[in-house]
Amino acid sequence: MKKAAYHNLGCKVNSYELEAVIDLLKNNDYKIVGFDEFADVYIVNTCSVTNIADRKSRQMINRARKRNPKAIVVAMGCFVQSISDEERNKINADIVIGNNRKQNIVEDINKYLRDNDASNGERKLIDCEDINDGKKDYENLLLDSVPSHTRAFIKIQDGCNEFCSYCIIPYARGRVRSRSFDDVINEISLLASKGCKEFVLTGIHVSSYCDETSGGKLYLIDLIESINTIHGVERIRLSSLEPRIITRDFLKRLSKVDKICPHFHLSLQSGSDSVLKRMNRKYTTEEYYNSCILLREYFNDPAITTDVIVGFPGETEEEFEETYNFLSKVHFFEMHVFKYSRRKGTRADRMDNQIDEKVKTDRSNKLLELDKIMSDDYRKMYVGKKIEALMEEKVIVDNAEYYQGYTKEYVRVLVRSDEDLSNTFIKGVGSKVYNNYLLVEKIS
């Protein structure tokens, strides 16, 4: 039996696709081993969101080659999709697979073996296509198992049409393509029957989901309402959303979905309108704030989280202060703070007034301090209150053993128990905020 090892870089969409690829390998008699182990095939699922991600992708490809020089090294995903044919031929991999072609993994490995058996020298196999013509179908990778029975990430769409000035992803992922409504429902039904309780709908631009294969148009809210009826599904969680999807009509329907988690990650990037315009974001801070007000109108204390980029080209001290004040005004549960990273091939990379790294670091640190204050404020709301959490696994925190889980709002909790609480719901009372956790006294 051949052995295959893998390493993933990047987002939850990448993770989903790699899990589906691993299922394909398992179904074709491959034994899956750790990336540090000796294997016949090494797969590196690459990322290209920043220049740093590109570099890490190259490093992991080279590391795989060193593990076993005679192994087949497969590089797939966004990094190899975004580079030229000349660069693909130079990277230290035997097989190069672009996005929308990952379902060919077993066929490509077999073809590589046949071609090299028939030749005196090694021939690199490149399986990439231009995905930017807007005519490509959705690549229907399918999960039939998940590493954890507790939560599954379900990819429902691919691609992006937004073209933010700092982002390479529309070029690496192509235009918006949505997965068949029925395929999503069938996959979730299968995984729910195997004991998975929580499902996170993910994609490159989830808000754009629209399936037209049935003759009509089925949107994200239609999909959520149907998932809500599936036996065994206990929770539905959404990944990053665009603020523009948060309308009164959308929330009227969403608030009636009893399994939806009131945790909304609304991508922001900057709290300054002038910076948002340079970023080519399609909303203003006023529109964003109104979306947050609507969420709090339809849901009781929802967890609102976001992404923020500091040090975008030309960001002045005044613009940074606007961002800081706006973030304080919204009062997020959590923020993911990123220092702007230049990405070759984007419009922002060619902009004047690139910001010094020290300035970026100083601004990042200020936002991280604000994030800590706001996050603790949100967690403290649950001290003394009854909560329900879906427990996941045993962890060690400060030399003490706990079970870790999450509330519907994605507040991470710790519970002490002699029982195995994995993949079970517990009810308890929040006792105190501890680091980035909420300590909970279990009731049942």
DOFIMI-947077 format. One line per 8 residues: their letters; for each residue x, y, z of N, C-alpha, C. Coordinates in steps of 0.02 Angstrom, whole numbers, plus 50000, padded with zeros to 5 digits. Example, Ala and Ser with C-alpha at 12.3 -4.5 7.8 and 13.67 -1.06 7.14 Angstrom:
% residues 2
as) 50660 49716 50390 50615 49775 50390 50660 49835 50390 | 50642 49888 50354 50684 49947 50357 50645 50002 50394
//
This chain:
% residues 444
mkkaayhn) 50042 49940 50000 50000 50000 50000 50044 50062 50000 | 50031 50109 49954 50070 50170 49950 50051 50217 50008 | 50101 50256 50029 50091 50304 50083 50089 50375 50055 | 50042 50415 50079 50037 50484 50058 50036 50529 50119 | 50071 50585 50115 50073 50635 50168 50052 50702 50140 | 50028 50747 50183 50003 50810 50157 50016 50867 50206 | 50019 50927 50178 50024 50988 50219 49981 51041 50187 | 49942 51076 50229 49896 51127 50203 49920 51196 50224
lgckvnsy) 49916 51243 50178 49928 51314 50192 49866 51353 50173 | 49849 51403 50213 49795 51447 50192 49729 51438 50228 | 49675 51452 50193 49609 51463 50222 49570 51398 50232 | 49509 51407 50258 49465 51349 50270 49442 51317 50205 | 49438 51356 50152 49421 51327 50087 49476 51278 50066 | 49539 51299 50074 49594 51254 50059 49591 51191 50102 | 49574 51199 50166 49569 51141 50211 49516 51092 50187 | 49458 51120 50168 49404 51077 50143 49426 51038 50081
eleavidl) 49457 51074 50034 49477 51041 49972 49529 50987 49984 | 49575 51001 50030 49626 50950 50045 49595 50889 50079 | 49547 50900 50124 49513 50843 50155 49478 50800 50102 | 49448 50832 50052 49415 50795 49999 49466 50756 49957 | 49524 50787 49945 49578 50753 49908 49603 50693 49947 | 49610 50700 50013 49632 50644 50055 49581 50587 50052 | 49517 50603 50052 49466 50551 50044 49474 50514 49978 | 49490 50551 49924 49501 50519 49859 49560 50470 49863
lknndyki) 49614 50491 49896 49672 50447 49903 49656 50386 49944 | 49621 50395 49999 49602 50338 50042 49559 50288 50003 | 49514 50314 49962 49470 50271 49923 49507 50235 49867 | 49570 50256 49855 49612 50223 49805 49672 50188 49838 | 49661 50165 49899 49708 50121 49934 49774 50155 49954 | 49772 50219 49968 49830 50253 49996 49823 50254 50072 | 49879 50243 50106 49881 50251 50178 49906 50322 50193 | 49871 50358 50235 49889 50427 50250 49934 50428 50311
vgfdefad) 49991 50461 50304 50039 50467 50360 50055 50540 50372 | 50091 50554 50426 50109 50623 50443 50160 50651 50394 | 50161 50717 50387 50205 50749 50339 50278 50739 50355 | 50294 50728 50418 50364 50717 50438 50385 50644 50429 | 50339 50601 50409 50355 50530 50400 50377 50517 50328 | 50405 50457 50318 50426 50434 50251 50364 50416 50212 | 50358 50443 50152 50298 50430 50111 50318 50424 50038 | 50273 50394 49999 50282 50388 49927 50259 50450 49889
vyivntcs) 50210 50484 49918 50182 50545 49888 50176 50598 49942 | 50200 50658 49927 50191 50716 49972 50149 50768 49935 | 50096 50792 49968 50052 50841 49938 50057 50906 49978 | 50073 50960 49944 50074 51026 49976 50018 51068 49944 | 49968 51084 49985 49912 51126 49961 49931 51199 49975 | 49947 51236 49923 49980 51300 49930 49931 51358 49938 | 49958 51414 49961 49920 51476 49971 49958 51533 49937 | 49921 51585 49917 49953 51641 49883 49924 51708 49905
vtniadrk) 49895 51710 49965 49861 51771 49986 49910 51828 49997 | 49973 51813 50014 50025 51864 50022 50090 51837 49993 | 50139 51881 49986 50206 51859 49964 50236 51810 50014 | 50220 51820 50079 50245 51774 50130 50215 51705 50120 | 50151 51702 50101 50119 51637 50088 50152 51603 50028 | 50170 51641 49977 50206 51613 49920 50272 51582 49943 | 50308 51618 49985 50372 51593 50009 50364 51530 50051 | 50315 51529 50094 50302 51469 50135 50283 51410 50091
srqminra) 50247 51423 50038 50228 51369 49992 50290 51338 49960 | 50336 51380 49937 50398 51355 49908 50438 51316 49960 | 50441 51341 50021 50478 51307 50074 50451 51238 50089 | 50385 51232 50091 50355 51167 50107 50364 51118 50050 | 50363 51142 49988 50377 51099 49931 50448 51072 49935 | 50495 51116 49950 50565 51095 49957 50574 51047 50016 | 50538 51059 50071 50543 51015 50129 50518 50945 50112 | 50464 50942 50073 50438 50877 50053 50489 50839 50011
rkrnpkai) 50523 50875 49967 50574 50843 49925 50630 50813 49968 | 50649 50848 50021 50702 50824 50065 50681 50763 50106 | 50616 50758 50121 50592 50701 50161 50609 50635 50127 | 50595 50633 50061 50609 50573 50022 50622 50595 49950 | 50685 50601 49931 50702 50626 49863 50671 50585 49807 | 50653 50522 49821 50624 50479 49770 50547 50482 49768 | 50519 50518 49815 50445 50522 49818 50418 50567 49763 | 50354 50560 49749 50318 50606 49704 50295 50665 49746
vvamgcfv) 50316 50725 49728 50295 50786 49763 50242 50821 49721 | 50184 50832 49752 50128 50864 49718 50118 50933 49749 | 50120 50985 49708 50105 51053 49729 50039 51073 49697 | 49991 51093 49738 49926 51111 49709 49899 51174 49743 | 49850 51206 49712 49816 51261 49743 49835 51330 49718 | 49823 51381 49760 49824 51451 49739 49892 51476 49716 | 49945 51456 49751 50012 51480 49731 50029 51457 49661 | 50021 51392 49648 50040 51367 49582 49991 51390 49528
qsisdeer) 49929 51406 49548 49881 51433 49500 49900 51503 49478 | 49928 51542 49524 49939 51613 49512 50005 51629 49477 | 50049 51579 49469 50114 51592 49437 50111 51572 49363 | 50164 51590 49327 50166 51576 49255 50187 51504 49241 | 50177 51483 49180 50199 51415 49160 50274 51407 49170 | 50311 51459 49155 50384 51455 49164 50402 51443 49237 | 50368 51478 49283 50381 51470 49354 50358 51401 49378 | 50302 51376 49351 50278 51309 49371 50330 51256 49353
nkinadiv) 50363 51265 49297 50414 51216 49276 50477 51219 49321 | 50486 51275 49356 50546 51283 49397 50537 51260 49468 | 50476 51257 49494 50467 51238 49564 50484 51164 49573 | 50504 51147 49634 50533 51081 49649 50479 51028 49662 | 50433 51022 49615 50378 50973 49621 50374 50933 49556 | 50349 50871 49563 50341 50828 49504 50274 50839 49470 | 50223 50852 49511 50156 50863 49484 50131 50930 49510 | 50105 50971 49465 50079 51037 49483 50005 51039 49463
ignnrkqn) 49962 51049 49512 49889 51047 49501 49859 51113 49522 | 49826 51147 49475 49795 51211 49490 49726 51203 49522 | 49696 51260 49539 49628 51260 49566 49579 51237 49511 | 49526 51208 49533 49474 51179 49489 49498 51115 49456 | 49557 51088 49477 49583 51026 49448 49602 50975 49502 | 49588 50990 49565 49611 50947 49620 49577 50879 49620 | 49519 50875 49590 49484 50811 49587 49521 50761 49543 | 49571 50784 49506 49610 50741 49462 49671 50710 49497
ivedinky) 49677 50718 49562 49739 50699 49597 49761 50628 49584 | 49716 50579 49590 49734 50509 49580 49752 50496 49507 | 49712 50522 49462 49725 50514 49390 49793 50545 49372 | 49808 50603 49400 49872 50636 49384 49932 50597 49411 | 49925 50569 49471 49980 50529 49498 49992 50468 49454 | 49938 50435 49435 49944 50375 49393 49974 50392 49325 | 49953 50448 49297 49980 50469 49231 50055 50485 49238 | 50074 50519 49291 50144 50535 49301 50186 50471 49305
lrdndasn) 50161 50421 49341 50197 50357 49348 50203 50323 49280 | 50150 50323 49241 50152 50291 49174 50201 50326 49129 | 50198 50393 49128 50241 50432 49083 50315 50422 49100 | 50330 50418 49164 50400 50412 49184 50426 50341 49179 | 50381 50292 49182 50401 50223 49168 50421 50216 49095 | 50388 50256 49052 50399 50249 48980 50455 50295 48954 | 50484 50334 48998 50537 50380 48976 50601 50369 49016 | 50655 50392 48988 50720 50386 49022 50728 50438 49077
gerklidc) 50699 50496 49067 50705 50549 49117 50638 50565 49149 | 50640 50607 49200 50578 50625 49234 50543 50681 49197 | 50477 50673 49191 50437 50724 49158 50390 50755 49209 | 50393 50820 49216 50347 50855 49261 50277 50854 49230 | 50227 50843 49271 50157 50845 49248 50125 50908 49274 | 50100 50949 49229 50067 51011 49249 49994 51007 49228 | 49950 51011 49277 49878 51008 49266 49847 51073 49291 | 49853 51125 49250 49826 51191 49267 49786 51217 49207
edindgkk) 49736 51257 49221 49698 51288 49167 49684 51361 49185 | 49668 51401 49135 49650 51470 49146 49579 51471 49176 | 49573 51495 49238 49507 51496 49269 49478 51566 49273 | 49506 51611 49233 49484 51681 49237 49441 51702 49178 | 49416 51654 49140 49373 51673 49083 49299 51675 49102 | 49284 51657 49165 49215 51660 49189 49170 51605 49164 | 49198 51555 49131 49157 51502 49101 49166 51434 49136 | 49207 51432 49189 49223 51368 49221 49166 51347 49267
dyenllld) 49154 51281 49269 49104 51253 49314 49134 51246 49384 | 49090 51237 49432 49113 51225 49501 49144 51156 49506 | 49202 51152 49537 49236 51087 49546 49204 51051 49605 | 49171 50996 49591 49130 50964 49642 49169 50912 49682 | 49215 50936 49723 49248 50893 49771 49198 50876 49826 | 49204 50816 49855 49154 50793 49903 49187 50761 49963 | 49164 50780 50022 49186 50748 50084 49141 50689 50099 | 49171 50631 50116 49130 50577 50143 49151 50559 50214
svpshtra) 49200 50596 50240 49219 50588 50310 49250 50654 50333 | 49253 50665 50398 49285 50724 50426 49330 50702 50483 | 49388 50735 50491 49433 50716 50545 49401 50721 50614 | 49358 50771 50623 49323 50780 50687 49248 50771 50675 | 49217 50732 50719 49144 50722 50711 49105 50782 50735 | 49138 50830 50767 49102 50886 50797 49081 50938 50745 | 49129 50961 50705 49117 51016 50659 49145 51000 50590 | 49107 51018 50538 49130 51009 50470 49125 51074 50432
fikiqdgc) 49177 51092 50395 49175 51149 50350 49150 51124 50283 | 49099 51157 50258 49067 51137 50195 49076 51193 50144 | 49112 51178 50091 49124 51228 50039 49062 51232 49994 | 49035 51292 49986 48974 51300 49946 48985 51342 49883 | 49041 51376 49879 49054 51416 49818 49129 51428 49812 | 49149 51451 49753 49219 51466 49739 49222 51530 49699 | 49280 51563 49699 49290 51621 49657 49265 51686 49687 | 49287 51741 49657 49269 51808 49681 49269 51857 49623
nefcsyci) 49220 51902 49623 49215 51953 49571 49230 52024 49596 | 49255 52030 49658 49259 52095 49690 49322 52135 49671 | 49378 52102 49661 49441 52133 49641 49462 52191 49687 | 49466 52176 49752 49495 52224 49799 49567 52237 49777 | 49590 52299 49787 49653 52319 49757 49714 52285 49788 | 49706 52253 49846 49762 52220 49880 49763 52144 49869 | 49713 52117 49835 49700 52045 49837 49714 52010 49770 | 49750 51954 49774 49766 51914 49715 49715 51858 49704
ipyargrv) 49673 51846 49753 49630 51786 49753 49584 51781 49693 | 49553 51836 49668 49512 51827 49607 49550 51798 49548 | 49616 51810 49545 49657 51783 49491 49676 51710 49505 | 49682 51693 49569 49700 51624 49587 49640 51578 49590 | 49581 51607 49601 49520 51567 49610 49469 51575 49554 | 49477 51627 49513 49431 51636 49457 49367 51672 49479 | 49319 51672 49433 49256 51707 49446 49210 51664 49489 | 49158 51697 49515 49112 51664 49561 49078 51604 49528
rsrsfddv) 49080 51547 49564 49046 51486 49543 49015 51455 49605 | 48952 51435 49600 48917 51407 49658 48906 51333 49650 | 48908 51299 49706 48898 51227 49707 48823 51211 49702 | 48808 51154 49674 48738 51133 49668 48706 51129 49737 | 48646 51157 49742 48606 51156 49803 48599 51085 49829 | 48581 51039 49784 48569 50970 49804 48633 50936 49829 | 48690 50952 49798 48754 50923 49819 48771 50944 49891 | 48759 51007 49906 48772 51031 49975 48727 50994 50024
ineislla) 48663 50990 50009 48616 50957 50054 48634 50883 50063 | 48652 50850 50009 48669 50779 50013 48732 50767 50055 | 48783 50810 50046 48845 50802 50084 48833 50813 50158 | 48796 50865 50175 48782 50878 50246 48740 50823 50276 | 48692 50797 50239 48650 50742 50264 48693 50681 50279 | 48741 50666 50234 48786 50609 50245 48828 50618 50307 | 48859 50677 50315 48903 50689 50372 48863 50693 50437 | 48802 50719 50434 48760 50721 50495 48742 50650 50516
skgckefv) 48730 50606 50468 48714 50536 50485 48772 50500 50517 | 48834 50527 50507 48894 50498 50538 48912 50531 50604 | 48868 50575 50628 48878 50603 50695 48903 50674 50697 | 48915 50706 50640 48938 50775 50641 48879 50821 50658 | 48890 50867 50705 48835 50907 50731 48834 50979 50706 | 48892 51007 50691 48896 51078 50671 48926 51084 50602 | 48896 51128 50561 48918 51137 50492 48931 51211 50478 | 48991 51224 50453 49012 51293 50438 49013 51301 50363
ltgihvss) 48971 51345 50337 48967 51357 50265 49023 51405 50246 | 49065 51382 50200 49124 51421 50184 49133 51427 50108 | 49174 51474 50088 49188 51485 50017 49234 51545 50012 | 49249 51565 49952 49291 51624 49942 49249 51688 49950 | 49187 51686 49928 49141 51743 49935 49071 51715 49946 | 49060 51691 50008 48999 51653 50025 48936 51693 50009 | 48938 51758 50019 48878 51799 50009 48851 51795 49938 | 48893 51777 49890 48874 51776 49820 48840 51711 49800
ycdetsgg) 48831 51664 49846 48804 51598 49828 48738 51606 49791 | 48734 51572 49733 48672 51570 49694 48675 51510 49647 | 48631 51462 49661 48629 51402 49618 48572 51409 49568 | 48589 51404 49504 48539 51410 49451 48528 51344 49415 | 48554 51289 49440 48551 51225 49404 48480 51196 49404 | 48438 51217 49450 48370 51188 49454 48320 51226 49411 | 48344 51276 49374 48299 51314 49331 48283 51383 49360 | 48276 51387 49426 48267 51451 49460 48331 51473 49492
klylidli) 48327 51519 49539 48385 51542 49576 48376 51528 49650 | 48424 51494 49680 48424 51479 49751 48484 51514 49783 | 48470 51556 49832 48521 51597 49862 48544 51568 49929 | 48591 51603 49961 48619 51580 50024 48565 51568 50077 | 48518 51613 50083 48466 51606 50134 48422 51545 50120 | 48410 51530 50056 48371 51470 50038 48408 51407 50060 | 48474 51407 50049 48515 51350 50068 48515 51341 50144 | 48523 51395 50181 48524 51391 50254 48458 51363 50281
esintihg) 48402 51386 50253 48337 51363 50276 48328 51288 50264 | 48354 51263 50208 48349 51191 50193 48394 51150 50238 | 48455 51174 50251 48500 51138 50296 48469 51132 50366 | 48432 51182 50385 48400 51183 50451 48353 51125 50462 | 48328 51096 50408 48279 51041 50413 48312 50972 50413 | 48378 50968 50404 48412 50903 50398 48419 50871 50467 | 48398 50809 50472 48403 50771 50534 48476 50763 50555 | 48490 50777 50617 48558 50770 50643 48598 50834 50644
verirlss) 48577 50884 50604 48611 50949 50605 48589 50986 50668 | 48636 51006 50709 48621 51042 50770 48638 51116 50765 | 48689 51131 50725 48711 51201 50719 48730 51215 50646 | 48715 51278 50625 48737 51303 50560 48776 51367 50574 | 48837 51369 50550 48879 51429 50561 48901 51456 50493 | 48906 51520 50488 48927 51552 50425 48998 51578 50431 | 49037 51570 50377 49103 51600 50377 49097 51673 50355 | 49149 51702 50330 49151 51774 50317 49096 51797 50269
lepriitr) 49061 51850 50287 49007 51878 50247 49024 51949 50226 | 48997 51970 50170 49001 52039 50148 48947 52079 50185 | 48963 52140 50208 48912 52180 50243 48849 52192 50203 | 48856 52193 50136 48798 52210 50094 48743 52157 50095 | 48760 52096 50119 48708 52044 50121 48662 52054 50181 | 48685 52093 50230 48647 52103 50292 48592 52155 50280 | 48535 52131 50256 48477 52174 50245 48421 52151 50292 | 48371 52193 50297 48314 52176 50340 48279 52113 50314
dflkrlsk) 48270 52107 50249 48236 52048 50221 48276 51985 50236 | 48343 51989 50228 48386 51931 50242 48380 51911 50316 | 48382 51959 50360 48382 51944 50432 48314 51922 50457 | 48260 51944 50425 48194 51920 50444 48190 51845 50436 | 48218 51820 50381 48218 51748 50369 48270 51712 50411 | 48330 51741 50415 48384 51708 50452 48368 51701 50526 | 48336 51750 50555 48321 51748 50627 48270 51694 50645 | 48236 51668 50595 48188 51613 50607 48219 51544 50599
vdkicphf) 48283 51542 50580 48319 51478 50574 48346 51461 50643 | 48314 51413 50677 48330 51401 50747 48399 51371 50759 | 48430 51342 50707 48496 51312 50716 48554 51359 50696 | 48538 51419 50674 48591 51465 50653 48630 51489 50714 | 48694 51495 50708 48736 51522 50761 48741 51597 50754 | 48725 51635 50807 48728 51708 50803 48799 51735 50808 | 48840 51711 50762 48911 51730 50757 48922 51752 50685 | 48935 51816 50675 48939 51843 50607 49006 51877 50596
hlslqsgs) 49044 51849 50549 49108 51878 50531 49097 51923 50471 | 49095 51988 50483 49085 52036 50429 49152 52068 50412 | 49174 52055 50351 49238 52081 50329 49235 52158 50325 | 49282 52192 50359 49284 52265 50359 49346 52292 50322 | 49405 52276 50346 49471 52294 50320 49494 52364 50340 | 49450 52413 50343 49470 52479 50368 49409 52517 50393 | 49420 52559 50444 49366 52601 50469 49370 52671 50443 | 49407 52681 50389 49413 52746 50356 49385 52742 50286
dsvlkrmn) 49338 52786 50270 49306 52783 50203 49356 52795 50147 | 49404 52839 50159 49453 52853 50106 49497 52792 50093 | 49515 52755 50145 49554 52694 50136 49512 52640 50102 | 49450 52633 50123 49405 52585 50092 49399 52597 50017 | 49397 52660 49998 49392 52677 49927 49455 52655 49890 | 49514 52667 49919 49576 52646 49887 49581 52570 49884 | 49551 52537 49932 49550 52464 49933 49502 52435 49882 | 49458 52476 49855 49405 52455 49809 49353 52411 49845
rkytteey) 49342 52426 49909 49287 52394 49945 49222 52429 49924 | 49167 52392 49924 49106 52417 49893 49055 52444 49944 | 49078 52469 50001 49033 52494 50052 49068 52550 50089 | 49029 52588 50127 49057 52641 50170 49053 52618 50243 | 49087 52655 50287 49083 52638 50358 49012 52646 50384 | 48975 52693 50358 48906 52703 50380 48864 52642 50361 | 48872 52617 50300 48835 52558 50278 48855 52498 50321 | 48919 52491 50336 48942 52436 50377 48911 52440 50447
ynscillr) 48912 52499 50476 48885 52508 50544 48811 52492 50546 | 48775 52513 50494 48703 52497 50491 48691 52422 50489 | 48736 52384 50456 48730 52311 50455 48737 52283 50526 | 48783 52310 50564 48793 52287 50633 48732 52303 50676 | 48703 52363 50666 48643 52382 50703 48586 52333 50688 | 48578 52316 50625 48526 52268 50605 48537 52200 50638 | 48599 52176 50638 48613 52112 50669 48594 52112 50743 | 48609 52167 50777 48593 52171 50848 48518 52182 50861
eyfndpai) 48483 52203 50809 48411 52210 50815 48376 52142 50810 | 48403 52098 50767 48370 52034 50755 48398 51977 50799 | 48457 51986 50827 48488 51935 50869 48509 51966 50935 | 48502 51928 50989 48519 51952 51055 48594 51945 51067 | 48629 52001 51071 48702 52003 51083 48740 51956 51036 | 48732 51964 50970 48769 51921 50924 48844 51935 50929 | 48884 51885 50915 48956 51894 50911 48973 51919 50841 | 48998 51981 50837 49018 52009 50773 49094 52013 50772
ttdvivgf) 49124 51981 50723 49197 51979 50716 49216 52007 50648 | 49280 52024 50640 49299 52057 50577 49373 52049 50563 | 49394 52071 50503 49464 52076 50482 49481 52149 50472 | 49542 52168 50491 49565 52236 50482 49637 52235 50455 | 49650 52275 50405 49717 52283 50377 49744 52350 50400 | 49804 52351 50430 49836 52414 50449 49895 52427 50402 | 49909 52490 50392 49967 52508 50350 49955 52499 50276 | 49892 52505 50255 49878 52503 50183 49912 52564 50151
pgeteeef) 49935 52558 50088 49971 52613 50056 49934 52680 50064 | 49972 52729 50088 49945 52796 50096 49906 52807 50160 | 49899 52757 50203 49860 52765 50265 49894 52817 50310 | 49861 52872 50321 49888 52925 50363 49871 52911 50436 | 49901 52950 50481 49885 52944 50552 49811 52960 50564 | 49785 53009 50527 49715 53027 50534 49669 52970 50513 | 49687 52937 50458 49647 52881 50434 49651 52822 50483 | 49709 52811 50512 49715 52758 50562 49672 52774 50623
eetynfls) 49672 52836 50644 49631 52856 50702 49557 52846 50686 | 49537 52861 50624 49467 52849 50604 49451 52774 50611 | 49498 52732 50590 49487 52660 50596 49482 52639 50669 | 49528 52664 50711 49528 52646 50782 49462 52666 50814 | 49439 52726 50801 49377 52751 50831 49317 52712 50806 | 49318 52695 50741 49261 52657 50714 49258 52587 50745 | 49315 52554 50753 49316 52488 50784 49290 52491 50855 | 49309 52542 50891 49285 52550 50960 49209 52561 50960
kvhffemh) 49184 52598 50912 49113 52612 50908 49072 52549 50894 | 49096 52508 50848 49060 52445 50833 49064 52397 50892 | 49121 52395 50925 49135 52352 50983 49128 52278 50963 | 49177 52254 50927 49178 52185 50902 49192 52135 50958 | 49173 52073 50946 49193 52019 50991 49267 52002 50980 | 49285 51994 50916 49355 51980 50900 49373 52013 50834 | 49437 52031 50827 49462 52059 50765 49524 52020 50744 | 49530 52006 50680 49591 51978 50652 49629 52036 50621
vfkysrrk) 49685 52054 50650 49722 52113 50628 49782 52091 50586 | 49787 52120 50526 49841 52102 50480 49880 52165 50461 | 49945 52159 50460 49986 52213 50431 49986 52204 50355 | 49973 52258 50320 49970 52254 50247 50035 52223 50219 | 50026 52175 50176 50081 52140 50144 50076 52150 50069 | 50128 52178 50038 50127 52190 49966 50121 52123 49929 | 50079 52123 49878 50069 52063 49838 50078 52081 49765 | 50132 52053 49735 50145 52066 49665 50085 52046 49622
gtradrmd) 50068 52089 49574 50012 52075 49531 49948 52111 49550 | 49949 52145 49609 49891 52182 49631 49902 52257 49620 | 49847 52294 49617 49851 52366 49607 49885 52401 49667 | 49871 52376 49727 49899 52407 49787 49975 52403 49789 | 50003 52351 49758 50076 52343 49757 50108 52400 49718 | 50071 52429 49672 50098 52483 49630 50082 52553 49657 | 50047 52555 49713 50028 52620 49740 50087 52656 49773 | 50084 52722 49772 50135 52762 49806 50122 52761 49881
nqidekvk) 50171 52788 49918 50165 52797 49990 50155 52731 50027 | 50198 52682 50011 50198 52620 50049 50220 52636 50120 | 50189 52603 50169 50199 52620 50240 50258 52581 50269 | 50297 52614 50310 50355 52583 50342 50332 52527 50389 | 50373 52473 50392 50354 52414 50432 50347 52431 50507 | 50388 52476 50532 50383 52494 50602 50316 52528 50616 | 50294 52571 50571 50230 52604 50579 50174 52552 50578 | 50178 52505 50532 50128 52451 50529 50125 52413 50595
tdrsnkll) 50184 52397 50622 50187 52359 50684 50156 52398 50742 | 50172 52463 50746 50144 52505 50800 50068 52507 50795 | 50042 52516 50735 49970 52519 50726 49937 52452 50740 | 49969 52399 50718 49943 52332 50732 49939 52320 50807 | 49991 52338 50843 49992 52328 50916 49936 52366 50951 | 49922 52426 50927 49867 52465 50957 49800 52431 50947 | 49790 52404 50886 49727 52369 50873 49722 52303 50911 | 49778 52269 50919 49777 52207 50957 49760 52220 51031
eldkimsd) 49784 52275 51058 49766 52294 51126 49691 52308 51131 | 49665 52344 51082 49593 52358 51080 49553 52294 51074 | 49577 52248 51032 49544 52184 51023 49539 52146 51088 | 49593 52146 51127 49594 52111 51191 49541 52139 51239 | 49536 52205 51241 49486 52238 51285 49415 52219 51264 | 49401 52225 51198 49333 52212 51174 49315 52138 51181 | 49363 52094 51168 49350 52022 51174 49334 52003 51246 | 49373 52029 51293 49359 52014 51363 49292 52042 51385
dyrkmyvg) 49274 52102 51359 49209 52131 51375 49153 52085 51353 | 49160 52057 51293 49108 52013 51267 49103 51949 51309 | 49160 51919 51324 49159 51857 51365 49129 51869 51434 | 49144 51926 51463 49120 51941 51531 49044 51944 51534 | 49011 51956 51477 48938 51956 51477 48909 51890 51498 | 48948 51836 51489 48923 51769 51503 48941 51744 51573 | 48978 51783 51611 48993 51764 51680 48928 51768 51721 | 48912 51713 51754 48851 51710 51793 48789 51692 51753
kkiealme) 48796 51683 51688 48739 51666 51646 48742 51593 51625 | 48683 51565 51611 48680 51496 51586 48702 51495 51513 | 48741 51446 51496 48764 51440 51427 48759 51366 51406 | 48758 51356 51340 48763 51289 51311 48823 51288 51265 | 48862 51235 51269 48922 51231 51227 48927 51161 51196 | 48952 51159 51135 48968 51096 51103 49041 51082 51115 | 49055 51028 51153 49123 51014 51173 49159 50975 51118 | 49225 50987 51112 49262 50958 51057 49318 50910 51079
ekvivdna) 49362 50933 51122 49421 50892 51136 49451 50910 51203 | 49495 50866 51226 49531 50878 51288 49593 50921 51274 | 49605 50971 51317 49663 51015 51308 49697 51025 51376 | 49760 51046 51373 49798 51064 51433 49808 51139 51433 | 49785 51173 51485 49794 51245 51492 49826 51258 51560 | 49885 51288 51559 49922 51302 51621 49927 51240 51664 | 49947 51185 51632 49959 51120 51666 49896 51088 51695 | 49838 51114 51679 49776 51084 51702 49737 51056 51642
eyyqgytk) 49700 51002 51655 49665 50968 51601 49592 50990 51599 | 49570 51009 51538 49501 51030 51527 49473 50999 51463 | 49408 51004 51456 49377 50994 51390 49362 51063 51361 | 49376 51070 51297 49366 51133 51262 49306 51128 51215 | 49267 51181 51212 49210 51183 51166 49192 51254 51150 | 49136 51262 51114 49115 51329 51092 49040 51338 51102 | 49022 51399 51121 48951 51417 51122 48929 51432 51051 | 48865 51445 51042 48840 51463 50976 48874 51526 50951
eyvrvlvr) 48892 51571 50998 48923 51634 50979 48997 51626 50965 | 49023 51566 50970 49094 51550 50960 49138 51576 51016 | 49110 51580 51075 49150 51593 51135 49180 51526 51156 | 49246 51524 51163 49281 51463 51180 49277 51451 51255 | 49254 51392 51274 49244 51378 51345 49288 51319 51368 | 49302 51318 51432 49339 51264 51464 49296 51234 51519 | 49293 51168 51521 49254 51133 51572 49296 51077 51601 | 49295 51070 51667 49328 51014 51699 49279 50957 51706
sdedlsnt) 49301 50897 51687 49256 50839 51691 49296 50775 51688 | 49273 50725 51726 49303 50658 51722 49272 50618 51666 | 49215 50642 51641 49181 50608 51585 49214 50628 51519 | 49203 50587 51468 49224 50606 51400 49168 50649 51371 | 49183 50713 51362 49132 50760 51338 49136 50773 51263 | 49182 50739 51228 49192 50752 51157 49128 50744 51117 | 49113 50794 51076 49056 50794 51031 48989 50788 51069 | 48987 50819 51128 48924 50821 51166 48908 50893 51185
fikgvgsk) 48844 50906 51194 48822 50971 51218 48820 50970 51294 | 48845 51023 51325 48840 51030 51397 48806 51096 51413 | 48772 51097 51469 48743 51159 51495 48780 51177 51559 | 48792 51241 51568 48830 51262 51626 48820 51336 51639 | 48861 51362 51686 48859 51433 51703 48930 51461 51696 | 48936 51516 51662 49002 51548 51656 49027 51571 51724 | 49089 51552 51741 49115 51571 51807 49164 51629 51804 | 49210 51629 51754 49255 51685 51747 49290 51682 51679
vynnyllv) 49316 51739 51659 49356 51743 51598 49428 51726 51616 | 49457 51680 51578 49523 51654 51594 49563 51652 51529 | 49613 51698 51523 49650 51706 51460 49599 51720 51405 | 49597 51680 51352 49548 51691 51299 49490 51642 51303 | 49479 51616 51363 49426 51567 51373 49373 51594 51421 | 49316 51560 51421 49266 51568 51473 49264 51503 51513 | 49281 51506 51577 49276 51447 51619 49203 51435 51635 | 49182 51372 51631 49112 51355 51640 49105 51299 51692
ekis) 49059 51309 51739 49041 51257 51786 48984 51216 51756 | 48998 51153 51743 48950 51110 51708 48890 51096 51753 | 48829 51100 51723 48767 51082 51757 48743 51014 51732 | 48742 51006 51666 48720 50942 51636 48752 50933 51568
//
